[in-house]
Amino acid sequence: MTADPTETVAQRALARLRDASSDAARLLDDAGIAAKVAKLAIASDFALGTLCKQPELLPQLAGDATTPRPPPQLTADNAAEWPALLRRHRAAESTRLVWRDVAEGADVDEILAGSTRLAEQCLQLALDALEIEFARRHGVVRNVAGEPQRLVVFGLGKLGGGELNFSSDIDLVYAFPEDGESDGARPLAAEEYFTRLGTRLARLLDEATADGFSHRVDLRLRPFGNAGRVALSFAAMDLYFQREGRDWERYAWLKARAVAGDVASGEAWLQALRPFVYRRYLDFTALDGLREMKAMIAAEVARRELSDDVKRGPGGIREIEFLAQALQLIHGGRDASLRERRLQPALRALVAARQVDAGAGAMLADAYRFLRRLENRLQMLRDAQTHVLPDDPADRARIAVPLGYGDWDALRAELETHRGRVAGEFAELLAPRRGRRDSDALQAYWRALPDGGGADALAAAGFVDAASADASLRDFARASGVRGLSGAARARLDRVLPALLEAAAKSARPDAALRRLLQLLHAILRRASYLALLDEQPGALARLVDVISRSAFLADRLIAFPLLLDELLDARVAGPLPDRGEMRAGCEAALRDDDPEAALRQLNETRLALSFRIALAALDKRQPAQDSARQLALLAEEVVRVALRMAEGEVAAAHGRVPGGRFAVIGYGTLGGEELGFGSDLDLVFLYDAAADAVSDGARPLEASRWYARLTQKLVALLGAMTSAGRLYDVDARLRPDGGKSLLVTSLASYRDYQRERAWTWEHQALVRARGVAGDGSLLNDFESVRTQTLSRPRDAGKLRDDVVNMRKRMRAELDRSDEAHFDLKQGEGGLVDIEFLLQYLVLRETPAHPRLPALRNTGELIETLHAAGLIDAASHDALSQAHSLYLAEGLACTLDRRKRIVLETEAIATMRAKVTGALGSSGLNFLDR
């Protein structure tokens, strides 16, 4: 019968440890301790060797192995012992981690975190000691302003991610904030100083001595690799990444973290590097870099026969890391939650963002933990930097049995299951452009342009005006933007354009779709990430053609702002639309940017993206028109709130704040009534309240009236400022007291007096829909009191009716664009404005007897409440509700197709108009001249 190799190893190890120390021998008389040491010895020759060299460790481990050991003291007096102290500490602490893993069953995450913490500790210990030595010899490096400069040590790879394996090398890059010179007796230029310091640091950790090594150091990930300088200033690093940065470096620096030295400066610089790692928009070019890296690794695996490598082999650790990092690089520019250095939290974030299926995410996390635990055990055996499964039967048993498997075959079977699943998921990510079956005829047609090919291919595909389409495509093929494309970009275009042609030909409006697509392609030719998106994601391409063929408005938005292409692939687009809380969070994210221009651009991008999602839902008829109009109003309200905070910050920085002063923004019209349209301007009125003698408390003080005028001007300017993502909103402030003749901002007292003494009836009508949208809460409450008092005033019913009728007739005469065949949805007879005037008339007439009416602004709610109060009959209620819904839906459809809100006079429209006119008559209103 063959002896169990693990039992033999255990017995020999116990005997060896007893021989090494009498104290250890006494401890081993305890069966429980002996059993743990036996487990340890089976799994790790390294750990047993450390116990034999440092037998004082055993009682500490047997007593409390959860507490890390105290670090050694590196001083000038013991400089000769620094290497030994570091190596003995690393060996002892690593043995504690083996004990926790093997003898006490600690979670793999604890072991990875412990290995990371140990490496950082040794780095900082060594650097602190060397900095003192260098300062004594060469002084301290100072910049031109005399400020001290320190080395920054960046940890990349698993050190940066906080997931260092047991016997890993550590990937380091050295940098320093600014150039300068040291101030000692033997001064050195900053680069030379930090190069020498970094080299000494690496040697102190890496050099093999009688005590082994502390940590293997790899400096090859620095700019220009081995050919590059050992330490660079931040300015030199910036220049490198601007000019030379490569795709694989984005993957490397995704995990980067300042781990020693001037950590604060290092982390601040990493924030500045973020745009290199995470592009602002969806970036499918990351997959090209990933394919190249995967191909190189596959070639290395084949060349070196590394199929049994749990890190680099098929379905190994590297594929899980690459999969997560690729998705982070693609989506992380838009979604800050994905900017995560650690693999497992990154997977959870990808699942939460719906970029990875929940089941796949759980599978990948399980596989990762299994593979990392196995990797650690491979390295713990002899403290070797290996990832390859052993061939020796005894070693296989020493790996399998401590992991809880009956034999090697059982471990191998579970390993292959995990690897197979990972490999399948990874292949799915890299599967190039699956699902596309482009027409051979259209491919041949495009490749023959601009001189060959014929319009008959387009006619056969389904284009109505094939000759015009052919001419447009030839012009496009001759365009300088197309002819100037790089080889890679041209290859993408050659794949994308035939697919676009085929999809356009199958759409409801092929010719319009093609015209719009060519305009879009002109806009994105120089933006590799957008061509890559359409090339890599057939679903996004199909969705693009569908949207662009059905909506001129959305087509124009995409052409003007290609960043909206990202929305076509956002998993949230087809799901529930954002509520007020999500809109607020999205808008307020802009306030975290200290750069005012960048903050305003981000706010614009948020508004643009959210309104685009609302428009897609409206186009797809996933919600009623009223819901879309309300969401647009809520979005505008949140944007105004954030813009006001930006404006207040800028004015306060220049002039301080007005003590006790209050400011509010009031939304009128469709904003106040929560029925905003796409592209609508905002009807705003601005109020303030402050003591008569109030003055701001800044270095350049202003009287309160001037301060609030400046604030209003700044707010209007921010809302209308043009950025790369367009402008937020045009503002119409003509509904303020005295209209265009008055100042932009009005005091609360003046506003109250105006509403009481001088306002016209039509201004009180406008007040029905007015709603506070931003500013001081107490002032908004005061406005609401003024509004309620104004609307509750008893009125002469006859005069009120005459004022409302005369104003409506005047408006219709000037604004109604209806004719015999067409109906103006807004201004036409029986249209939206007629409904609004009726409701406003009833609110002004009936509020003294029905005090709940002023609380309502929304048309639908007003109709329901007036009916419930018996102020309109059932027939009028039904007519107004149906007409309002129909007109909003028709108007929204017109806007989405860039048509004026004038529709054909269908039988349904004529019937609805007649019903609205009847409802007007039932309430005593006649807006007709006849």
HUGI-V119032 format. One record per backbone hydrogen bond with DSSP energy under -0.5 kcal/mol. NH is the residue of the N-H (numbers start at 1). CO is the residue of the C=O. If there is no record, write none. Layout:
nh co
NH CO
NH CO
This chain:
nh co
5 3
8 4
9 5
10 6
11 7
12 8
13 9
14 10
15 11
16 12
17 13
18 14
19 15
20 16
21 17
25 21
26 22
27 23
28 24
29 26
30 27
31 29
34 30
35 31
36 32
37 33
38 34
39 35
40 36
41 37
42 38
43 39
44 40
45 381
46 380
46 381
48 44
49 45
50 46
51 47
52 48
53 49
54 50
57 54
58 55
59 55
60 56
61 57
62 58
63 59
64 60
68 66
74 72
75 73
78 75
79 76
81 78
82 79
85 81
86 82
87 83
88 84
89 85
90 86
91 87
92 88
93 89
94 90
95 91
96 92
97 93
98 94
99 95
100 96
101 97
102 98
103 98
103 99
104 99
105 101
106 100
110 107
111 107
112 108
113 109
114 110
115 111
116 112
117 113
118 114
119 115
120 116
121 117
122 118
123 119
124 120
125 121
126 122
127 123
128 124
129 125
130 126
131 127
132 128
133 129
134 130
135 131
136 132
137 133
138 134
139 134
139 135
142 181
143 147
146 143
149 141
152 175
153 151
153 260
154 152
154 173
155 257
156 154
156 171
157 252
159 156
160 156
161 157
162 159
163 158
164 112
168 165
170 216
171 156
171 169
172 170
172 218
173 154
174 230
175 152
176 232
177 150
181 142
182 188
183 140
184 138
186 137
187 184
190 180
193 189
194 190
195 191
196 192
197 193
198 194
199 195
200 196
201 197
202 198
203 199
204 200
205 201
206 202
207 203
209 212
212 209
214 205
215 205
218 170
219 217
222 219
225 222
227 224
228 225
232 174
234 176
234 177
237 233
238 234
239 235
240 236
241 237
242 238
243 239
244 240
245 240
249 246
250 246
250 247
251 247
252 248
253 249
254 250
255 251
255 252
256 253
257 155
259 153
259 257
260 153
262 151
263 261
266 262
267 263
268 264
269 265
270 266
271 267
272 268
273 269
274 270
274 271
276 273
277 273
278 274
279 277
283 330
284 282
284 529
286 283
287 284
288 285
289 285
290 286
291 287
292 288
293 289
294 290
295 291
296 292
297 293
298 294
299 295
300 296
301 297
302 298
303 299
304 300
305 302
306 301
309 306
310 308
310 387
313 309
316 313
317 310
318 311
320 316
321 317
322 318
323 319
324 320
325 321
326 322
327 323
328 324
329 325
330 326
331 327
332 328
334 331
335 331
336 334
338 335
339 336
340 338
346 342
347 343
348 344
349 345
350 346
351 347
352 348
353 349
354 351
355 350
356 350
361 357
362 358
363 359
364 360
365 361
366 362
367 363
368 364
369 365
370 366
371 367
372 368
373 369
374 370
375 371
376 372
377 373
378 374
379 375
380 376
381 377
383 379
384 379
386 384
389 308
396 392
397 393
398 394
399 395
400 396
401 397
403 399
404 401
405 400
411 407
412 408
413 409
414 410
415 411
416 412
417 413
418 414
419 415
420 416
421 417
422 418
423 419
424 420
425 421
426 422
427 423
428 424
429 425
430 426
431 427
433 431
434 431
436 433
437 435
443 439
444 440
445 441
446 442
447 443
448 444
449 445
449 446
452 448
457 454
458 455
459 455
460 456
461 457
462 458
463 458
466 464
469 465
470 466
471 467
472 468
473 469
474 470
475 471
476 472
477 473
478 474
479 475
479 476
482 479
483 479
484 480
485 482
490 486
491 487
492 488
493 489
494 490
495 491
495 492
496 492
497 493
499 495
500 496
501 497
502 498
503 499
504 500
505 501
506 502
507 503
507 504
510 507
513 509
514 510
515 511
516 512
517 513
518 514
519 515
520 516
521 517
522 518
523 519
524 520
525 521
527 524
528 526
530 527
531 527
532 528
533 529
534 530
535 531
536 532
537 533
538 536
540 537
541 537
542 538
543 539
544 540
545 541
546 542
547 543
548 544
549 545
550 546
551 547
553 896
554 896
555 551
556 552
557 553
558 554
559 555
560 556
561 557
564 561
565 562
566 563
567 564
568 564
568 565
569 565
569 566
570 566
570 567
573 570
575 572
583 579
584 580
585 581
586 582
587 583
588 584
589 585
590 587
591 588
592 589
593 590
594 592
596 594
599 595
600 596
601 597
602 598
603 599
604 600
605 601
606 602
607 603
608 604
609 605
610 606
611 607
612 608
613 609
614 610
615 611
616 612
617 613
618 614
619 615
620 616
621 618
622 617
623 617
627 624
628 624
629 625
630 626
631 627
632 628
633 629
634 630
635 631
636 632
637 633
638 634
639 635
640 636
641 637
642 638
643 639
644 640
645 641
646 642
647 643
648 644
649 645
650 646
651 647
652 648
653 649
654 650
655 651
656 652
659 657
659 695
661 658
662 689
664 687
665 774
666 685
667 771
668 666
668 683
671 668
672 668
673 669
674 671
675 670
676 629
680 677
682 730
683 681
684 682
684 732
685 666
686 744
687 664
688 746
689 662
694 691
696 702
697 657
698 655
700 654
701 698
704 694
707 703
708 704
709 705
710 706
711 707
712 708
713 709
714 710
715 711
716 712
717 713
718 714
719 715
720 716
721 717
721 718
723 726
726 723
728 719
729 719
732 682
733 731
736 733
739 736
741 738
742 739
746 686
748 688
751 747
752 748
753 749
754 750
755 751
756 752
757 753
758 754
759 754
763 760
764 760
765 761
766 762
767 763
768 764
768 765
769 765
769 766
770 766
771 667
773 665
774 665
776 663
780 776
781 777
782 778
783 779
784 780
785 781
786 782
787 783
788 784
789 785
790 786
791 787
792 788
793 790
797 795
800 796
801 797
802 798
803 799
804 800
805 801
806 802
807 803
808 804
809 805
810 806
811 807
812 808
813 809
814 810
815 811
816 812
819 822
823 903
825 823
825 901
826 901
828 824
831 828
832 825
833 826
835 831
836 832
837 833
838 834
839 835
840 836
841 837
842 838
843 839
844 840
845 841
846 842
847 843
849 846
850 846
853 850
855 852
856 853
862 858
863 859
864 860
865 861
866 862
867 863
868 864
869 865
870 867
871 866
872 866
877 873
878 874
879 875
880 876
881 877
882 878
883 879
884 880
885 881
886 882
887 883
888 884
889 885
890 886
891 887
892 888
893 889
894 890
895 891
896 892
897 893
898 895
899 894
902 900
903 823
905 821
906 904
910 906
911 907
912 908
913 909
914 910
915 911
916 912
917 913
918 914
919 915
920 916
921 917
922 918
923 919
923 920
924 921
925 920
